[in-house]
Amino acid sequence: QGERVLTGLPSEEVTDFLQSRRNHFADLEKAAEELWRDNDLALHTLQQDLVRVLSQRYAVQVEIVPWGRTPGLLRSYNPLTRRLELSEMLPPASRTFQLAHQIAFLGYRPVLEHQGAGGKLTSPASDALARSALANYFAAAVMMPYARFIEAARATRYDIEVLQSRFGASFEQVCHRLTTLRRPGDEGIPFHLIRVDIAGNISKRFSASGIHIARFGAACPRWNVYDAFATPGMIRVQVSRMPDGQTFFCVARTIGSPGHNTLRGGLPQRIERLSLGLGCALGHARDIVYADGLHLEDPQIVTPIGVSCRTCARTDCSDRASPAIAQRLEIDENRRGQSPYMVSD
């Protein structure tokens, strides 16, 4: 999972960069703590506090603008007029996040550039995307300060919904923040994270748990990150076992994307949802509230999964959509199983 592969795609380069750094940036954590210390920030007034910081420290005025004024945009900053416009379509957690994201570029750009300098990225587009990813990291660290957040995560046994309410964050923001808790001597559970759309495209992936996630194309259809689409808004749990025997405890839930249904104007043509999966090695499951009531040692609750059909060694899978690369394809015209590529005795 941590190997670097030159693909020529900025998104893949940046994903590999974050993976190589274990998705933890100590200097950005310190910068977020400095922002809190120097500006008397408070959780229950954080959004108003960040508006104040932008005004007093950076002479930036913030306005929540009607959707029709800047169609298709959720955030827009004009460096000449020093005006930051946020769409009214952004929910409160996203507004706070975008305010902190803007502060990252205005007040901590040298830190962003220094942190990104070790990525050995190959194009200006990759550099820009890396800076944006690091600004997002800073924003999450501002919304969910490390010491306070990890203490709350342990106390609630990683109850994502409680953490959402306590820190005024979204489900995705909390899940993503949980993957960054790698401070030496004060580490959280090593999680993996995956975000997919209903067609199976992977738009976000990171693994500290050791699970392998497909680089391109769809992941395994047996993974609960896909089952979540059948029960929107409901948290799904799964004990997932890879072909090599590694076993993971995974939770997944659908999430929405602000503003998507109004990008084209008029009536929405479809409900646009993504699914987010968070998981860890099974040995950590008892520290997570979502494992309560599960007999984790029961083999009947284990779901065999793989990375993707093309690389999976399981030949007895009824959900197989294509033959494995290493599989010798033999078609018997007199017999038909649940999948034409399924091998049965």
Disulfide bonds with the S-S distance in Angstrom:
none
